[in-house]
């Protein structure tokens, strides 16, 4: 089966450039739609407040009371670490994981994947 890059290559020398231009145009259009709809831009997860995740009041307060204010602070923790916090249980962990997944993010794994690596991977996926 021929993949899309091969098909574009076979289509001619300008096909790849035209496809790249179209992809950039579509990305810009999607970004504009997101801005118009008020969808937060998660590229800057370093300083973005966890309030943007639209968590339940109980979950949000539990995280804020534990000193977790930003998304980068949140994804730097594993689910085990979060479970050790007062007022954060399995339901809150499930809610956090679900909300993060909507933006292509997740909690740190148990093997110590770094925050910077996750953010870099997320940015590259956009």
C-alpha positions, -999 to +999 in steps of 0.1 A: +000+000+000+014+034-010+015+059+018+004+096+013+040+109+011+048+085-017+016+094-035+025+131-033+060+124-045+046+106-075+022+135-082+050+158-090+076+181-075+052+208-063+027+184-047+047+181-014+050+218-011+014+224-019+004+198+007+026+214+033+011+248+025-024+234+028-016+217+062-002+250+075-034+268+063-056+243+080-036+245+113-040+283+112-078+279+105-082+254+134-063+277+157-086+305+148-117+284+154-103+274+188-096+310+198-131+320+187-146+292+207-125+300+237-106+268+238-074+273+258-040+270+240-022+243+259+012+248+241+023+268+271+016+242+297+045+256+318+024+285+332-011+276+323-035+274+353-052+242+361-084+262+362-085+260+324-091+222+327-126+229+340-123+204+369-150+199+395-148+222+425-137+194+448-109+182+426-097+218+418-097+228+454-078+196+464-051+203+439-049+241+446-047+234+484-018+210+477+000+238+459-006+225+424-015+257+404-003+250+369-006+223+344+031+217+344+030+211+382+001+187+376+017+166+349+049+164+369+031+142+393+021+106+390-014+093+399+002+076+430+016+110+441-017+126+436-035+099+456-014+108+486-028+143+487-057+150+510-091+153+492-078+136+461-091+101+455-096+077+426-126+097+411-105+129+411-076+111+395-099+098+368-113+133+362-078+148+360-066+121+335-097+126+314-093+164+312-056+162+305-062+136+277-085+161+260-054+182+254-030+153+246-014+154+281-012+129+309+002+125+344+039+115+349+043+078+346+057+057+375+091+055+358+098+092+360+092+106+325+101+143+327+077+172+323+099+188+296+098+156+276+060+155+278+056+191+269+080+187+240+062+157+227+028+176+230+042+207+211+056+185+183+022+168+179+005+201+170 
